[in-house]
Each structure stands twice: as C-alpha cells, then as structure tokens.
Amino acid sequence: MVEIRLKHSDLLAVDHPARRKMYPLRFADIKKLDIKLLRPRTEDVVKVYRPGGELLAVLLKGVIHKDIWQPTYKLLRTVNGDPSNRPGIIGENAAQPWQRKDGTLSPRENMVSQIVLKKYGGKADLLGPYRYNHPFRCEPTAWTLRKPELYLDVVKDFVREVNNIYKAWLPEEHRKQMEYVDTIPEEFKIHGTAFTTLYVLKNAPTATHTDTFDYPGAFGVMATLGDFKGGYLCFPRFRIAIDYQPGDLILADVHQLHGNFPIHRGSERVACVFFVRKGQHECPSPGA
C-alpha cells in the first residue's frame, strides 16, 4: 500500500482558473501547475490524504475482474444521452437560458445548446431511480425504463461487485452511507447497495466541479470501462491527478473540486459514477 500525505505546501498556490469551477483541464496544466500524476501499473492500493489527515481518494488497482467489467462495457457503451442539463461539467460559457418553442425563456436552470453539445461530443445518462427537482418527482430514469434488461444486467454483477469492494476497503464510510440509504424507500435505491443511481459518461471529460447532487455524507465511487489513454481524475487544488483504468476503482471525496482531463484521440472511455442522490429519502413510497 502506498500512502500520500499532502502538506499545505503541496496545495496550488498560484491564482489559476483550475482553482474554480467550470474550468476544462488541459494536458499542459500537468506541467504548468506541477500536478503529480499517479499511475501505478501494478495491483496496488494508493491512499491520498489531505493536509490535516482527511482522506481525499483511494485508488484500488485491478479489483474488478475482467469477466465482470468487459460484459458491462458492452452494455454501457451504448449510452446515448446528452449532458444538456449539466453545463457545469462542460465548461465556462456552456450554459444559456433555456428557450421554449414559442420563444419565451423557461424558468428552468440554464441548459447547454445543441451546437455546444455537438462540439463537446460526449454522451451521458443515468441508470436507476432518481429524484428530479423540476418538478419534484421520483422515478426510474428514462434510460432505465427504455432498457430494463440492461439495467438489471448491470446491477446484477457490476454494481453489486463495486458495492462489495467499497464496503471491504472503506467499511466505516460505507456504513455511514448505508445509514442514509436505509432511510430511502426501497423503490428509490439500488437494492442491496449503498447507491441510488449510476451516472454513465462516454468520452465526456468533465470541467472542474463538485458533486452537488450527492448526499453530503457519501463518498464518490468511480470506475472506468473501455480502451483509452488520458481521462485522469484531477483534484487541482491538491495538485493530484489519478490515472484509473478498467478494473480499477476510485473512492474519493467528490465534494472537493475535481475534474477529468481529455482522452486521447481514438480512445473510448466509459466512466461510471456510483452515487447517492441528495434528498432521495423524501421520495414517497408508492401507495403512501
């Protein structure tokens, strides 16, 4: 096991846009900001601690067997939604007021135009139950309803294996997360796991952001599928980036500012983010 304990002197001191939200990371930033890229090639465990001793991230190499992640990749690479409602992960100036067909502006949050989405090129969608805010409703996501067999196949092996690994390596964090998940009606969580929802992104680097829709007491759990180079997960304020490949799992404090570097041309990267939707305990049980 490798432990990296950051000091205050390791933090990003210069005034750079990577210190703020909605900055699209560039490979040149690794050298410019002196970011330490963690890319162990052996089956090892790397733990990174923030100044003060709080856990920032855990990289678990090769913990998901290829007999699990390879079939899952064939299923999830079909993701075809768009992140039009997530301008924060695309970058600065990606958002614009959403216009109705009659030309009036919608009271909904700013959205991403089709022109920007086409240039961005990434795909994203949600699997599993989800609490929507506008209007308030709790239900399976559209992708789940369209492809129920895909959802069940992904949960059966992949999601449950990831949950078991999380529980084994961070039992206290998993227990705290389960305390909240246990308050959520059964219909609105992924049964037998510490998650409510799976967010899937294909070839979609994310600008610097924090996961504001996640339950505050939960850890972020992330895996990748495919064949790619790049896409490193970066915590720019801590000047740390992590290269995690298919078969690896990252457990991280996603309430800290983070983002992903682009992937190299010719790659295909499917990122899987397992999370607990904030406020999902307020979803009413059917028939209540």
N, C-alpha and C positions, 0 to 999 in steps of 0.2 A: 504493500500500500504506500502511495505517495501522498504526503500532506504538504500543502502550500498555505502558509500562514502570512497573509498580507499585513504590511505595516502602513501607517498613514503616509509614509514617504513613497509608497508604491502607487498611491492614487494619482489620477490625472489632474495635474495642477494647472495646465495651460487652459486659457479660455478658448474652447473649440466647440463647434456645433454638436459634436458627439456627446457632449455633456447634457444635451437637451433632447426632448422628444422629437420624433419625426425626421431624424437625420438618417439618410441612406448611407450605410457604411461602404467604404471603398477599400480595395486591397492596399492601396497606397497608405491608408491610415495605419496599417500594422507597423510600418517603419516610422511613419511620421509621428505617431503617438507612442512609439516604443511599447506596443502591445505584445505580451507574452502569449505565444500560440502553443497550446497544449495539444499534442498529437501523438500520444503513446501508441505504439504498434503492437504491443504485447497485451495479453489478457491481464489487465491490472486494474487497480482502483485508484482514482485520484480524487482527493478531497481538497477543496479550496475554502479557506476561512477568511472572512472579512476582518479588518482591523477591529480588535475588541473580542474576537473569538467566535462571532456568529457564523454559522455555516452558509456559504454562498452557493456552492454547487458540488455535486458528486458525479464523477464520470465512471461508469461501470462498463468496462470493455468486454465485449463478446458474451454477454449474459443471456441474450435471446438467441436460441438455436435457429439455424437457417431453415430447418424444417417448419418453423413457425413463421419467421418473418418473410420468407420468399413467397409462400402462397398468399400471405396478406398483401404483399406488394402488388401482386397481380390483380387483387380486388381494389385496392385503394388508389392505384394509379389511374383509375377511371374517373376520379374526381373531376367535376367539370363546372363547379360553381364559380362565382367571382366574388372578390372581396370588396364589392362596391360600397358596403356599409362599414368598411374598416379603413378609412383614409389614413389613420394613424400609422398603419404598418407599411403603407406605400411611400409616404414621404411628404415633405413640405409642399404646400400648394396643390396637393392631390384632391382636397375636398372643395366642394362648391355647393351652394344651396340647391336642394332637390326640386326640380320643376315638374309640376303636374302636366298632363296632356293639354289642359286648357291654358297653359302658360303661366299660371299663378304659382307662387312658391309654396312648397309644403312646409308645415311646421316641424317635420321630421328633421333629424340631425343632418348635417352636411353629408353628401354622398360623393362617390368618385365617378367621373364621366366615363362613357364608353371609349372615348379617344384615349384617355389616360390608361384605362384598363388594358386596351389593346397594346399599347406601348409597354406596359408593365409585364404582361404575358403570363402572369401566374394564375393558378386556379386554387380555389379554397372552398370548403364546405364543412358542415357539421354533421356528425352522426350521434344518434341517441336522443334522449329527452333534453329539452331546453326551455328556459324561462325567457320569454320575449317581453320587452318593456312597452312597445308602441304598436298596438295596445297590449296591455298586460294579458298574457295567456301562457299556458304551459302545455306543451305537446311534443310529440316526436318531431324532429326536423323533417323538412321536405325530402331530403335525400334518404332518410330512414324510411319514410313512408313509400317512396318510389322503389327502394331496393331493400325490402325487409330481410331477404335471404342473405344479402351481402352484410347487413348489419349483424345478424346473428352469427354468421361465419367469422366475422372479425372479432366479436366479443368472445366467442366460444374458446378460442385458443390464445389469440394475441393479447387482447385487453386483460384477460384474467392472468396470463403469464406476467405481464407488466405489473399488474397489481401485486402479485405474489413476490416479485423481485423487490418492489418498493417496500413492502412490508418486511421482508427479510433484512434489507440493508439500512432502512431508517424506521425501525419499529415505533419509536416514540412519535415521530412526525406522522406516520401512517395512523397511529391510534388517535391522535388529536383530530386528524382529518375525518376519520370514521365517526367520531363523536358528533360532528356536524352532519355528515351524510346520513347517520341514523335518524336524524330529525326530518329527513325529506321523505315524502310519501313514496312508496315502493315503485309506483308507476313513473316516477320522475328521476330515477337514477339508474345506473348500470348495475344490475343486480349482482351482489356478491363482490363488489369492488369499492374502492374509495373514490370513484369518479361518477360524475353525472353525464359527461359529454366528451366526445372526441373531436378535436379540430384537426382537419387534414388539409395540408397545403402542398401543392405540386409546383416546383420551380418558382417559388414565391419567396424571395428574400424579404425580410421584414426590417423596416426602419426602426430606429431606437424608440422603445415604448415600454410601458409597464402593463401588466395584465390586469386591468382594472375590473374586468368582469369576473375574475376568480374570487372565490371565498378568501378573505384576508388571512385566515389561519392555515391555508393549504400550501403545499409545495407544488411547484410545476414539475411535471413528469413528461419527458420528451424522448422520442425515438425517431430514427430516420430509416427510409427504405430506398432501394434503387441502386444506381451506379453513378457516382458523381465525384467531383472534386470541388472544394470550396464549401460555401454554406456554413462556415464556422459560426457557432453561437458566441456572441461577444457581450461582455459587460464592460463598456468603455470607461466608466468612471473608475473601475478597478484595474483597467488595462490588462484584462484577461480575455482570451478567446479560446474556444474548445472545438476541436475537430472531432465530431462523433459520427460514426459510420454505421451502416446496417449491422444489427446485432448488438450495438451499444445502447445504453440507457443513460440519460442525464436526469438527475434530480436537482432542482435548482430553486432559488428564491426569485421567482419571476415578478415579484413586487419591486425588485431593483431594476433600474433601467437596463434594457438589453435589446439586442437586435441580431440579425444574421447578415453575414457577408454574401455577396452574389455567388452563384455557382458558375463553374467554367462552361464555356460553350460545348455543346454535345453531351452534357450531363443530364440525367433525370433524377431529381431528388424529391421524395415524398416525405414531408415532415409530419409527425403525429404528436399532437399535444393533448395529453390526458388531463382533464381539469374538473373542478367542482364549481358549478355556476353559482355566483353570489346570489343570495335571496331565494334559492330554489326551494327552501323549506316552506316558503309562503304559498307554494302551489297547492291548490285544494285537491284532496283526494276525490276521484270520480264518485259521484253519488252522495258526497258530503253536503 
